[in-house]
């Protein structure tokens, strides 16, 4: 469960926001909009001119501050990639798709990079899922069971009843979701749980910059298509999702929050080695047949997407575009990562923060 959760938070896909708010209405279109609202809400509401959130009360310590040795902002990793042939360069940042409340979302050096760019390149502009009805329907189609079956035909009664009871307790369950697939249910559990953590902000770094760019009249470029994101999240099998749901329900109180904050700390410090170490934890819990399913999922979630992301980065460099490139932090970690692929193709990669 931990490994898949890592991928969702630090690799990032649209479905991460599938719980939305507690207004889970009964129409399928409204359910689709709800599925995207966690990230999209921050895009439709104009952000502040600076990357700040509401200051804590006097004497109060936010979770983000407590994990960064009292600093007001994290120090996310940033790389400078240069094409040796043209001399064109581009700055790339790893992001996290949901964050705790803090006085500052990002440090000044990140805002300086943003202010100097003409456009921001993100995995996908999540605001489109909320504002474009055609995209909403397309988004929803990846999760809906269109063969006459229900979720109870795809996962065990034990997994369904435990997940339903948990979501009902949190106020997120709606009977409409019984027509959604196992990938949606698995994702819904982790998404709802994140928003129960005290002091969480219902947005992420990339979403913040999407909203800021639109406010400032800068271009927002999609590194991926909607299909790329949705094919990744739905690459899971029913038995893998069921296993993860049951493992999720075994978590003790506070364990989920601890795991999330560990991930946030990794992003906030830009610690690639810590991510790679944490990524490997818990794999011994997977039965052999489930592990095989996970490897297929991981190929879709990271390996295949990294290749496409690296190719898009090359296009921006070739064209000499003044782009601030940002994708989930996991896409910058280890062999086969975006920066690893670029280095292997002869581009100069330098970590500058």
C-alpha positions in Angstrom: 0.0 0.0 0.0 2.8 2.4 0.9 4.5 2.1 -2.5 1.3 2.9 -4.4 0.5 5.8 -2.1 4.0 7.2 -2.7 3.4 7.1 -6.4 0.0 8.9 -6.1 1.4 11.7 -3.9 4.8 12.3 -5.5 4.2 11.1 -9.1 0.9 12.7 -9.1 -2.2 12.1 -11.2 -5.5 13.8 -11.6 -7.3 11.1 -9.6 -5.4 12.1 -6.5 -8.2 14.6 -5.9 -11.0 12.2 -6.3 -12.7 12.8 -2.9 -13.3 16.5 -3.6 -15.5 18.1 -1.0 -18.3 16.5 1.0 -21.0 17.6 -1.5 -21.1 14.3 -3.3 -24.2 14.8 -5.3 -26.1 12.1 -7.2 -25.6 13.0 -10.9 -22.6 11.5 -12.6 -21.4 14.8 -14.0 -21.5 16.4 -10.6 -19.6 13.3 -9.3 -16.9 13.9 -11.9 -16.5 17.5 -11.0 -16.3 16.5 -7.3 -13.6 14.1 -8.2 -11.4 16.9 -9.4 -12.3 19.6 -7.0 -9.6 19.3 -4.4 -7.0 20.6 -6.8 -9.3 22.6 -9.1 -10.8 24.8 -6.4 -7.4 26.4 -5.8 -7.2 27.1 -9.6 -10.5 28.8 -10.0 -10.0 31.0 -6.9 -7.4 33.7 -7.7 -4.3 33.1 -5.5 -2.4 35.7 -3.6 0.3 37.6 -5.4 2.9 35.8 -3.3 3.1 32.1 -2.6 1.7 32.4 0.9 -1.1 30.9 3.0 -2.9 32.2 6.0 -0.4 32.8 8.9 -0.9 30.6 11.9 -2.1 32.0 15.2 0.4 33.4 17.6 2.4 30.6 19.2 1.0 28.0 16.8 3.3 25.7 14.9 2.0 24.3 11.6 2.9 20.8 10.5 5.0 22.2 7.6 7.0 24.4 9.9 7.7 21.6 12.4 9.1 19.5 9.6 11.5 22.2 8.2 13.3 23.2 11.4 11.3 26.3 11.9 11.8 27.7 8.4 8.8 29.4 6.8 9.2 27.6 3.5 10.4 24.2 2.2 13.5 23.8 0.0 12.3 21.7 -3.0 14.7 20.4 -5.5 15.3 22.3 -8.7 17.5 21.2 -11.7 18.9 23.2 -14.6 18.9 21.3 -17.8 20.9 22.6 -20.8 21.0 21.4 -24.4 24.7 21.4 -25.3 24.0 21.9 -29.0 21.8 25.0 -28.8 22.8 26.2 -25.4 19.2 26.6 -24.4 18.4 25.8 -20.8 15.3 25.2 -18.6 14.7 24.9 -14.9 12.8 21.9 -13.6 11.2 21.4 -10.2 9.8 18.4 -8.4 6.3 19.1 -7.0 4.0 17.5 -4.5 0.3 17.5 -5.3 -1.1 18.3 -1.8 0.6 20.1 1.0 0.1 21.0 4.7 -0.8 24.6 5.6 2.3 26.8 6.0 3.2 30.4 6.0 4.9 30.0 2.6 4.3 27.3 0.0 7.6 27.7 -1.7 10.8 29.6 -1.0 11.9 32.8 -2.7 14.2 31.1 -5.2 11.2 29.2 -6.6 9.2 32.4 -7.0 12.2 34.1 -8.7 12.2 31.3 -11.3 8.4 31.7 -11.8 8.7 35.4 -12.2 11.3 35.1 -14.8 9.4 32.5 -16.9 6.9 33.1 -19.7 5.0 29.9 -19.1 4.7 27.0 -16.7 4.6 23.4 -17.9 2.7 21.0 -15.6 1.6 17.4 -15.9 -1.9 18.5 -16.8 -4.0 21.6 -16.2 -6.5 20.2 -13.6 -8.7 23.2 -13.9 -10.0 21.9 -17.2 -11.6 18.9 -15.5 -13.8 21.3 -13.5 -14.6 23.9 -16.2 -14.9 21.9 -19.4 -18.0 19.6 -19.5 -16.5 17.5 -22.4 -13.3 16.9 -20.4 -15.4 16.1 -17.3 -17.3 13.4 -19.1 -14.0 12.0 -20.6 -12.4 12.0 -17.2 -15.3 10.2 -15.6 -15.4 7.6 -18.3 -12.1 6.2 -17.1 -13.6 5.4 -13.7 -17.2 4.4 -14.5 -18.1 0.7 -14.8 -20.0 0.6 -18.1 -20.5 -3.1 -18.4 -23.5 -3.3 -16.0 -21.4 -4.4 -13.1 -20.9 -2.6 -9.7 -17.8 -2.3 -7.5 -19.0 -5.3 -5.5 -18.5 -7.4 -8.6 -14.8 -6.4 -8.7 -13.7 -6.5 -5.1 -14.6 -8.7 -2.1 -17.5 -7.9 0.2 -15.0 -7.4 3.0 -13.0 -4.8 1.1 -16.2 -3.0 0.0 -17.9 -2.9 3.4 -14.8 -1.7 5.2 -14.1 1.0 2.6 -17.8 2.1 2.5 -18.0 2.3 6.3 -14.8 4.4 6.5 -15.9 6.8 3.8 -19.4 7.1 5.3 -17.8 7.9 8.7 -15.9 10.7 7.0 -18.9 12.0 5.1 -17.6 11.2 1.6 -19.6 8.1 0.6 -22.3 8.4 -2.0 -24.1 5.4 -3.6 -23.2 6.8 -7.0 -19.6 5.6 -6.3 -20.8 2.0 -6.4 -20.7 2.4 -10.2 -17.0 3.4 -10.1 -14.1 1.0 -10.5 -11.7 -0.3 -8.0 -9.0 2.2 -8.9 -11.4 5.0 -8.0 -12.3 3.4 -4.7 -8.7 2.8 -3.7 -7.8 6.4 -4.6 -10.8 7.8 -2.8 -9.7 6.3 0.5 -6.3 7.9 0.5 -7.6 11.2 -0.8 -10.2 11.4 1.9 -7.7 10.5 4.5 -5.3 13.2 3.5 -8.0 15.8 4.0 -8.7 14.6 7.5 -5.2 15.4 8.6 -5.3 18.6 10.7 -3.7 21.6 9.0 -3.9 20.2 5.4 -4.3 22.6 2.5 -6.5 21.2 -0.2 -4.2 22.1 -3.1 -0.7 21.3 -4.3 2.4 23.2 -5.6 1.6 22.6 -9.3 -2.0 23.7 -8.9 -0.9 26.9 -7.1 1.3 27.8 -10.1 -1.5 27.0 -12.6 -3.7 29.5 -10.9 -1.0 32.1 -10.5 0.0 31.8 -14.2 -3.5 32.3 -15.3 -3.9 35.3 -13.1 -0.6 36.8 -14.4 -1.4 36.1 -18.1 1.3 33.4 -18.5 0.8 30.3 -20.6 0.0 27.0 -18.9 1.4 24.1 -20.9 0.3 20.5 -20.6 3.2 18.1 -20.5 0.9 15.2 -20.8 -2.6 14.5 -22.2 -5.5 13.5 -20.1 -5.2 10.0 -21.5 -1.6 9.7 -20.2 -2.7 10.5 -16.6 -5.8 8.4 -16.6 -4.2 5.4 -18.3 -1.7 5.5 -15.5 -4.1 5.6 -12.6 -6.3 2.9 -14.0 -3.5 0.5 -14.9 -4.1 -1.2 -11.5 -5.9 -4.5 -11.5 -9.0 -5.3 -9.3 -7.0 -7.7 -7.1 -4.2 -5.1 -6.6 -6.7 -2.4 -5.7 -8.5 -4.8 -3.4 -5.3 -5.8 -1.7 -4.3 -2.1 -1.2 -7.8 -1.3 0.2 -7.6 -4.0 2.8 -4.0 -3.0 3.7 -5.2 0.6 4.0 -7.9 -0.4 6.4 -5.4 -2.1 8.6 -3.5 1.1 9.3 -3.5 2.2 12.9 -4.6 5.7 14.0 -2.0 8.2 13.0 0.0 5.9 10.7 -1.4 7.4 7.6 -0.6 10.9 8.7 2.9 9.8 9.6 3.4 8.3 6.2 2.2 11.5 4.5 4.4 13.8 6.5 7.4 11.6 5.7 6.6 12.1 2.1 6.2 15.8 2.6 9.5 16.0 4.3 11.2 14.3 1.4 9.7 16.7 -1.0 10.4 19.7 1.2 14.1 18.8 1.5 14.4 17.6 -2.1 16.0 14.4 -0.7 16.1 12.0 -3.7 18.0 9.3 -1.7 15.4 9.3 1.0 12.6 8.9 -1.5 14.3 5.9 -3.1 14.8 4.3 0.3 11.2 4.9 1.4 9.9 3.7 -2.0 11.2 0.3 -1.4 9.6 -0.2 2.0 6.7 -2.5 2.4 7.2 -4.5 -0.8 7.7 -7.7 1.2 4.0 -7.4 2.1 2.9 -8.0 -1.4 2.1 -11.7 -2.4 3.9 -12.7 -5.6 0.9 -12.5 -7.9 0.0 -9.0 -6.5 3.6 -7.9 -6.9 3.5 -8.8 -10.6 0.4 -6.6 -10.9 2.1 -3.8 -9.2 5.1 -3.9 -11.5 2.7 -3.4 -14.5 1.1 -0.5 -12.6 4.5 1.0 -11.8 5.6 0.8 -15.4 2.5 2.8 -16.4 2.7 5.3 -13.5 6.4 6.1 -13.7 8.5 4.4 -16.4 6.3 5.1 -19.4 5.3 8.6 -18.3 8.9 9.5 -17.6 9.8 8.8 -21.2 7.0 11.1 -22.4 7.9 13.8 -20.0 11.6 13.7 -21.1 10.6 14.0 -24.7 8.4 17.0 -24.0 11.3 18.6 -22.1 13.5 18.2 -25.2 10.9 20.0 -27.3 10.9 23.0 -25.0 14.6 23.1 -25.0 14.9 22.7 -28.8 12.4 25.6 -29.2 14.2 27.8 -26.7 11.0 28.4 -24.8 11.2 30.2 -21.4 9.4 27.5 -19.4 9.3 26.6 -15.8 8.9 22.9 -15.9 7.3 21.1 -12.9 6.2 17.5 -12.4 5.8 15.3 -9.4 9.0 14.8 -7.4 9.1 11.0 -8.0 9.6 11.6 -11.7 13.1 13.0 -10.9 14.2 10.1 -8.7 16.4 7.2 -9.7 17.2 5.3 -12.8 14.8 6.0 -15.6 13.7 9.3 -14.2 13.2 12.4 -16.4 16.6 13.8 -15.5 18.3 10.5 -15.9 16.9 10.1 -19.4 17.9 13.6 -20.4 21.5 13.0 -19.1 21.7 9.7 -21.0 20.7 11.6 -24.2 23.5 14.1 -23.7 21.8 17.0 -21.9 23.7 18.7 -19.1 21.8 18.3 -15.8 22.8 20.3 -12.8 21.0 20.4 -9.5 20.9 24.1 -8.4 18.7 23.8 -5.3 
